[in-house]
Each structure stands twice: as structure tokens, then as C-alpha cells.
């Protein structure tokens, strides 16, 4: 299994990603909804026109500046 950091590989539909963290709000808080997803793995189901990544990990998308890594299982 190869692991690519976000800076090395952009997630695309079908990729498996592991969520490492989310960028905080301006006041430094992180909503519980996002906190509960840190460490979760899921398959990317859609990358929309704004670059937001949607997947099977939960109800929110990853933004391009959030921290995640792509797992290449090939």
C-alpha cells in the first residue's frame, strides 16, 4: 500500500482517503461534526466544480485546504 500526502496527489472519484483534519474557523474552534470525522476513511464519490470532495465518510465534504491523504491500494 502506498500513501500519498495531499500535496502529492489530489483526490479523485474512487480514491480512498483518510481525513487528518479540517481548517479551523477564524476563532480557532472546530465544530464537533468535523472533529468526529478525523481519522475516518472513505471512498470519494464526487469532486464538485469548487474542488470540494464528497465521500462515504459522512455528511460533510472536504475542502481543498483541509488535511487528508490519499491511499493507493494498488
C-alpha positions as CSV (number, residue, x, y, z in Angstrom):
1,X,0.0,0.0,0.0
2,X,1.3,3.4,-1.0
3,X,0.3,6.6,0.9
4,X,0.4,9.9,-0.9
5,X,0.1,13.1,1.0
6,X,-2.4,15.7,-0.2
7,X,0.3,17.9,-1.6
8,X,1.5,15.0,-3.8
9,X,-1.9,13.7,-5.0
10,X,-5.3,15.2,-5.5
11,X,-8.3,13.0,-4.6
12,X,-10.4,11.8,-7.4
13,X,-13.6,9.7,-7.6
14,X,-12.9,6.2,-6.5
15,X,-9.9,7.1,-4.3
16,X,-9.8,6.1,-0.7
17,X,-8.9,9.0,1.6
18,X,-8.1,9.3,5.3
19,X,-9.2,12.6,7.0
20,X,-6.4,14.1,9.0
21,X,-8.1,17.4,10.0
22,X,-10.1,20.4,9.0
23,X,-9.1,24.0,8.8
24,X,-10.4,25.8,11.8
25,X,-12.8,28.7,11.8
26,X,-11.3,32.2,12.3
27,X,-11.7,31.9,16.1
28,X,-9.8,28.6,16.2
29,X,-12.8,26.4,17.0
30,X,-13.7,23.2,15.3
31,X,-17.3,22.0,15.2
32,X,-18.0,18.6,16.7
33,X,-19.4,17.4,13.3
34,X,-16.0,17.8,11.8
35,X,-14.0,16.7,14.8
36,X,-15.8,13.3,14.8
37,X,-14.6,12.6,11.2
38,X,-10.9,13.0,11.9
39,X,-9.3,9.6,11.3
40,X,-12.1,8.3,9.3
41,X,-11.5,6.6,5.9
42,X,-13.9,6.7,3.0
43,X,-14.2,6.5,-0.8
44,X,-14.5,9.7,-2.8
45,X,-17.9,9.7,-4.7
46,X,-17.7,13.2,-6.2
47,X,-15.4,16.2,-6.6
48,X,-17.5,19.2,-7.4
49,X,-16.7,22.3,-9.5
50,X,-15.4,24.1,-6.5
51,X,-13.0,21.3,-5.6
52,X,-15.0,20.1,-2.6
53,X,-14.5,16.3,-2.1
54,X,-17.6,14.3,-1.2
55,X,-17.4,10.7,0.0
56,X,-18.6,7.9,2.2
57,X,-17.1,9.2,5.4
58,X,-20.0,11.3,6.5
59,X,-22.3,14.2,5.7
60,X,-19.7,16.9,5.0
61,X,-17.3,17.5,2.2
62,X,-13.5,18.1,2.4
63,X,-12.4,21.4,1.1
64,X,-9.2,21.7,-0.9
65,X,-7.3,23.2,2.1
66,X,-8.4,20.5,4.6
67,X,-5.9,17.9,5.6
68,X,-6.3,14.4,4.2
69,X,-4.2,11.8,2.4
70,X,-5.0,9.5,-0.5
71,X,-4.3,5.8,-0.1
72,X,-3.2,4.0,-3.2
73,X,-4.2,0.4,-2.6
74,X,-2.8,-0.9,-5.9
